């Protein structure tokens, strides 16, 4: 029994090492065509087997992961170069400007042009959040649905906020189905969560962070709950979770959602609640 367990660990470690190598290769050749057959051949697997173990490791199919990385590269190019939106689309292999704009908007939450112009607003949002005296960590919805709550803290000393969301896919893209901000360490709570399968992910913004660092969150602390959260039609007991923010890893999916958009959404909720109380 012990030998079987040891063999399984060795096989898993070998697979992790192989996938790490492929992830590094993808990052280094992201502007090149990367068909599934080519990647599978580099790993010495069949396309089916490679796709399966890649998804087990990253949570995403290989080609979806690659398209996500390319959109992340588009975000970088929008902020770090003067290339036109059309040229950026071509740079990441997207021939149609309309298709690129649609996909970018769906997965980042704003248009490419809005993202390029978002730096001044992003700085204002962070200043507004830092001035908040009271943090709203839960919102009231229909009581017949589930509650998902928890604590959020960081592995290293950290002063700032955590952006916590429940997403429909294992990647932080588009607005979360349920999302909030919380001081770190702190608590969060989603009530009225409807039946479904959710992926809890979080990232961080420290008070001293430069605007570009959270517009392009390559090195922000983050968390990804290991298993999907399944909410059934009869869920009544609260899901009580512990979220630990950590340094990014090679197999983390890129954070595509615009962090300033999440900040703006949260601030709008704060303003609405303040008006409703008057």
RODO-2510 file (C-alpha; in nm, 4 decimals, decimal comma):
residues 278
     n   res          X          Y          Z
     1     x     0,0000     0,0000     0,0000
     2     x     0,2854     0,2321     0,0949
     3     x     0,4668     0,1615    -0,2313
     4     x     0,1525     0,2359    -0,4329
     5     x     0,1049     0,5670    -0,2533
     6     x     0,4715     0,6550    -0,3067
     7     x     0,4459     0,5708    -0,6769
     8     x     0,1373     0,7912    -0,7096
     9     x     0,3199     1,0849    -0,5511
    10     x     0,6147     1,0388    -0,7889
    11     x     0,3829     1,0302    -1,0916
    12     x     0,1977     1,3419    -0,9718
    13     x     0,5270     1,5252    -0,9124
    14     x     0,6449     1,4304    -1,2618
    15     x     0,3190     1,5556    -1,4120
    16     x     0,3415     1,8812    -1,2162
    17     x     0,6963     1,9301    -1,3419
    18     x     0,5860     1,8623    -1,7010
    19     x     0,2967     2,1067    -1,6750
    20     x     0,5258     2,3675    -1,5172
    21     x     0,7537     2,3329    -1,8177
    22     x     0,4611     2,3724    -2,0565
    23     x     0,3298     2,6744    -1,8652
    24     x     0,6701     2,8409    -1,8937
    25     x     0,6786     2,7546    -2,2643
    26     x     0,3323     2,9060    -2,3168
    27     x     0,4326     3,2281    -2,1397
    28     x     0,7499     3,2564    -2,3475
    29     x     0,5768     3,1867    -2,6813
    30     x     0,2401     3,3511    -2,6180
    31     x     0,2521     3,5518    -2,9431
    32     x     0,3043     3,2375    -3,1518
    33     x     0,0395     2,9872    -3,2676
    34     x    -0,0042     2,7317    -2,9873
    35     x    -0,2361     2,4563    -3,1141
    36     x    -0,3288     2,1769    -2,8759
    37     x    -0,1456     1,9122    -3,0828
    38     x     0,1806     2,1039    -3,0564
    39     x     0,1577     2,1425    -2,6784
    40     x     0,0581     1,7795    -2,6300
    41     x     0,3511     1,6678    -2,8443
    42     x     0,5951     1,8751    -2,6376
    43     x     0,4637     1,7011    -2,3255
    44     x     0,4673     1,3592    -2,4966
    45     x     0,0956     1,3063    -2,4336
    46     x    -0,2043     1,2548    -2,6570
    47     x    -0,4061     1,5759    -2,7000
    48     x    -0,6916     1,4291    -2,4941
    49     x    -0,4663     1,3213    -2,2058
    50     x    -0,2727     1,6474    -2,2092
    51     x    -0,5916     1,8558    -2,2015
    52     x    -0,7205     1,6523    -1,9081
    53     x    -0,4123     1,6844    -1,6873
    54     x    -0,3661     2,0512    -1,7824
    55     x    -0,7216     2,1279    -1,6706
    56     x    -0,6708     1,9291    -1,3498
    57     x    -0,3725     2,1499    -1,2710
    58     x    -0,4943     2,4949    -1,3792
    59     x    -0,8719     2,4575    -1,3735
    60     x    -0,8927     2,5631    -1,7381
    61     x    -0,8635     2,3914    -2,0777
    62     x    -0,5292     2,4706    -2,2442
    63     x    -0,6679     2,6878    -2,5233
    64     x    -0,8877     2,8867    -2,2838
    65     x    -0,5865     2,9428    -2,0596
    66     x    -0,3864     3,0648    -2,3608
    67     x    -0,6609     3,3020    -2,4754
    68     x    -0,6729     3,4405    -2,1194
    69     x    -0,2986     3,5032    -2,1185
    70     x    -0,3273     3,6816    -2,4521
    71     x    -0,5951     3,9122    -2,3146
    72     x    -0,3662     3,9804    -2,0202
    73     x    -0,0934     4,0717    -2,2712
    74     x    -0,3443     4,3028    -2,4406
    75     x    -0,3978     4,4799    -2,1072
    76     x    -0,0212     4,5265    -2,0753
    77     x     0,0076     4,6649    -2,4282
    78     x    -0,2824     4,9055    -2,3752
    79     x    -0,1119     5,0641    -2,0752
    80     x     0,2565     5,0317    -2,1673
    81     x     0,2526     5,1202    -2,5381
    82     x     0,0935     5,3671    -2,7783
    83     x    -0,0188     5,0928    -3,0167
    84     x    -0,3708     5,1334    -3,1513
    85     x    -0,6394     4,8944    -3,0302
    86     x    -0,6431     4,7362    -3,3777
    87     x    -0,2659     4,6793    -3,3691
    88     x    -0,2903     4,5265    -3,0218
    89     x    -0,5595     4,2900    -3,1449
    90     x    -0,3300     4,1800    -3,4274
    91     x    -0,0351     4,1499    -3,1877
    92     x    -0,2166     3,8880    -2,9807
    93     x    -0,3371     3,7004    -3,2884
    94     x    -0,6900     3,8387    -3,3151
    95     x    -0,7620     3,9364    -3,6753
    96     x    -1,1036     4,0924    -3,6116
    97     x    -1,1094     4,4187    -3,4172
    98     x    -1,4789     4,3683    -3,3399
    99     x    -1,4254     4,0188    -3,1992
   100     x    -1,1292     4,1367    -2,9920
   101     x    -1,3254     4,4290    -2,8484
   102     x    -1,6208     4,2068    -2,7627
   103     x    -1,4101     3,9410    -2,5917
   104     x    -1,2012     4,1960    -2,4052
   105     x    -1,5124     4,3760    -2,2791
   106     x    -1,6835     4,0543    -2,1699
   107     x    -1,3822     3,9212    -1,9806
   108     x    -1,2251     4,2414    -1,8450
   109     x    -1,5485     4,4282    -1,7824
   110     x    -1,4660     4,7455    -1,9775
   111     x    -1,3762     4,8207    -2,3382
   112     x    -1,0081     4,8354    -2,4414
   113     x    -1,0281     5,2152    -2,4696
   114     x    -1,1910     5,2500    -2,1280
   115     x    -0,9229     5,0286    -1,9755
   116     x    -0,6461     5,2379    -2,1360
   117     x    -0,7967     5,5535    -1,9829
   118     x    -0,8685     5,4069    -1,6380
   119     x    -0,5517     5,5010    -1,4464
   120     x    -0,6682     5,8399    -1,3082
   121     x    -1,0021     5,6945    -1,1970
   122     x    -0,8302     5,3914    -1,0425
   123     x    -0,6173     5,6136    -0,8200
   124     x    -0,9271     5,8075    -0,7093
   125     x    -1,1111     5,4857    -0,6221
   126     x    -0,8232     5,3634    -0,4058
   127     x    -0,8112     5,6971    -0,2208
   128     x    -1,1872     5,6818    -0,1617
   129     x    -1,1675     5,3282    -0,0278
   130     x    -0,8878     5,4192     0,2110
   131     x    -1,1023     5,6984     0,3574
   132     x    -1,3914     5,4639     0,4383
   133     x    -1,4727     5,4414     0,8099
   134     x    -1,7194     5,1528     0,7873
   135     x    -1,6777     4,8545     0,5581
   136     x    -1,9890     4,6855     0,4248
   137     x    -1,8995     4,3189     0,4241
   138     x    -2,2418     4,1709     0,3538
   139     x    -2,5498     4,2512     0,1530
   140     x    -2,9046     4,1424     0,2223
   141     x    -3,0767     3,9319    -0,0410
   142     x    -3,3649     3,6873    -0,0344
   143     x    -3,3304     3,4810     0,2833
   144     x    -3,4385     3,1556     0,1215
   145     x    -3,1042     3,1217    -0,0544
   146     x    -2,7643     3,0210     0,0805
   147     x    -2,5104     3,2225     0,2742
   148     x    -2,1399     3,2028     0,2012
   149     x    -1,9180     3,3794     0,4494
   150     x    -1,5641     3,3634     0,5728
   151     x    -1,2480     3,5336     0,6824
   152     x    -0,9694     3,6674     0,4671
   153     x    -0,6088     3,7134     0,5710
   154     x    -0,2648     3,7126     0,4115
   155     x     0,0374     3,4895     0,4517
   156     x     0,2593     3,7968     0,4809
   157     x     0,2043     4,1297     0,6576
   158     x    -0,0318     4,3322     0,4489
   159     x    -0,2287     4,6575     0,4878
   160     x    -0,4992     4,7090     0,2334
   161     x    -0,8084     4,5413     0,0935
   162     x    -0,9079     4,2072    -0,0486
   163     x    -1,1409     4,1781    -0,3455
   164     x    -1,3402     3,8576    -0,3002
   165     x    -1,5700     3,7132    -0,5636
   166     x    -1,7753     3,4112    -0,6601
   167     x    -1,7271     3,3446    -1,0314
   168     x    -1,8955     3,1085    -1,2750
   169     x    -1,5605     2,9836    -1,4071
   170     x    -1,2299     2,9046    -1,2312
   171     x    -1,0797     3,2324    -1,3521
   172     x    -1,1418     3,5894    -1,2301
   173     x    -1,2928     3,7377    -1,5448
   174     x    -1,5991     3,9527    -1,5966
   175     x    -1,7872     4,0860    -1,2964
   176     x    -1,8213     3,8204    -1,0249
   177     x    -2,1691     3,6798    -0,9758
   178     x    -2,1320     3,7860    -0,6124
   179     x    -1,8488     4,0138    -0,5091
   180     x    -1,7338     4,2386    -0,2286
   181     x    -1,4317     4,4108    -0,0800
   182     x    -1,3009     4,3538     0,2708
   183     x    -1,0240     4,4941     0,4874
   184     x    -0,7425     4,2458     0,5445
   185     x    -0,7559     4,0727     0,7812
   186     x    -1,1341     4,0863     0,7828
   187     x    -1,4575     3,9082     0,7026
   188     x    -1,6874     3,8798     0,4038
   189     x    -2,0388     3,7489     0,3552
   190     x    -2,2587     3,6744     0,0545
   191     x    -2,6214     3,6064     0,1425
   192     x    -2,8947     3,5074    -0,0969
   193     x    -2,6597     3,2948    -0,3082
   194     x    -2,8699     3,1066    -0,5595
   195     x    -2,8180     2,7376    -0,6410
   196     x    -2,5226     2,6778    -0,8673
   197     x    -2,1528     2,6015    -0,8869
   198     x    -1,9187     2,8842    -0,7904
   199     x    -1,5448     2,9413    -0,7824
   200     x    -1,4214     3,1630    -0,5005
   201     x    -1,1215     3,3765    -0,5897
   202     x    -0,9654     3,6816    -0,4326
   203     x    -0,6861     3,9275    -0,4881
   204     x    -0,5438     4,2202    -0,2973
   205     x    -0,4569     4,5859    -0,3229
   206     x    -0,2269     4,7349    -0,0601
   207     x    -0,2693     5,0980     0,0383
   208     x     0,0816     5,1822    -0,0798
   209     x     0,0485     5,0133    -0,4176
   210     x     0,1112     5,2087    -0,7368
   211     x    -0,1855     5,2367    -0,9721
   212     x    -0,0145     5,0423    -1,2508
   213     x     0,0477     4,7520    -1,0109
   214     x    -0,3220     4,6798    -0,9646
   215     x    -0,4263     4,7772    -1,3159
   216     x    -0,1877     4,4996    -1,4242
   217     x    -0,2075     4,2646    -1,1229
   218     x     0,0741     4,0244    -1,2073
   219     x     0,2228     4,0185    -0,8570
   220     x    -0,0722     4,0954    -0,6288
   221     x    -0,1457     3,8483    -0,3516
   222     x    -0,4289     3,6150    -0,4435
   223     x    -0,6331     3,3167    -0,3342
   224     x    -0,8237     3,0461    -0,5173
   225     x    -1,0446     2,8115    -0,3168
   226     x    -0,9334     2,4586    -0,3931
   227     x    -1,2752     2,3112    -0,4731
   228     x    -1,5803     2,4593    -0,6437
   229     x    -1,8534     2,5679    -0,4043
   230     x    -2,1743     2,3821    -0,4774
   231     x    -2,4947     2,5470    -0,3585
   232     x    -2,7971     2,3196    -0,3771
   233     x    -3,1642     2,4171    -0,3894
   234     x    -3,2084     2,3318    -0,0204
   235     x    -2,8862     2,4899     0,1113
   236     x    -2,9500     2,6537     0,4458
   237     x    -2,6352     2,6109     0,6554
   238     x    -2,3796     2,8871     0,5900
   239     x    -2,0655     2,7944     0,4029
   240     x    -1,7893     2,9188     0,6360
   241     x    -1,4601     2,9592     0,4496
   242     x    -1,1080     3,0702     0,5241
   243     x    -0,9350     3,2609     0,2451
   244     x    -0,5559     3,2963     0,2636
   245     x    -0,3953     3,5454     0,0266
   246     x    -0,0595     3,4230    -0,1024
   247     x     0,2016     3,5065    -0,3634
   248     x     0,1060     3,4209    -0,7252
   249     x     0,1996     3,0809    -0,8676
   250     x     0,2833     2,9755    -1,2198
   251     x    -0,0423     2,7815    -1,2603
   252     x    -0,2685     3,0669    -1,1432
   253     x    -0,5025     3,1934    -1,4138
   254     x    -0,4517     3,5604    -1,5029
   255     x    -0,6671     3,8166    -1,3262
   256     x    -0,8578     3,9579    -1,6214
   257     x    -1,1343     4,1513    -1,4462
   258     x    -1,0604     4,5232    -1,4165
   259     x    -0,9834     4,5844    -1,0476
   260     x    -1,0871     4,9523    -1,0738
   261     x    -1,4260     4,8333    -1,2000
   262     x    -1,4654     4,6184    -0,8862
   263     x    -1,3663     4,9162    -0,6708
   264     x    -1,6190     5,1390    -0,8471
   265     x    -1,8942     4,8782    -0,8084
   266     x    -1,8261     4,8490    -0,4355
   267     x    -1,8173     5,2271    -0,3831
   268     x    -2,1482     5,2617    -0,5678
   269     x    -2,3024     5,0076    -0,3278
   270     x    -2,1687     5,2017    -0,0301
   271     x    -2,3231     5,5237    -0,1642
   272     x    -2,6564     5,3516    -0,2360
   273     x    -2,6750     5,2035     0,1142
   274     x    -2,5918     5,5454     0,2666
   275     x    -2,8706     5,7104     0,0621
   276     x    -3,1220     5,4371     0,1551
   277     x    -3,0515     5,4943     0,5256
   278     x    -3,1429     5,8638     0,5027
***
